Amino acid sequence: MAGEISLFPETHQALVSGRELKLTPSEYNLLKTLMSHPNRIFSRNELINIVQGYDFEGYERTIDSHIKNLRKKLARHLPTQEVISTIYGVGYKFIPQPPE
């Protein structure tokens, strides 16, 4: 759990403030990875390897699409909070939310 976001690995379910967040498997794994190491910056390549697997032959920009979709879904529930930050030229990191 991080602030208002809760993950349930056994069911691949994500909740934001108690409301279900409908995520694709890639989005769920991306959020889980970022949340598991708050404030750690992950490169696109690292995230592709973790989320898609080492054999994935797609482009690093695939992660950008997943991040964009994930941010849009999170913003519906947390419109005033930045949850995933872009570190230009490096990658992405999860910003832990302070408890209310």
Helices and strands as residue ranges (DSSP letters): E 5-8, E 13-16, E 19-21, H 25-36, E 42-43, H 44-51, H 61-77, E 84-87, E 91-94
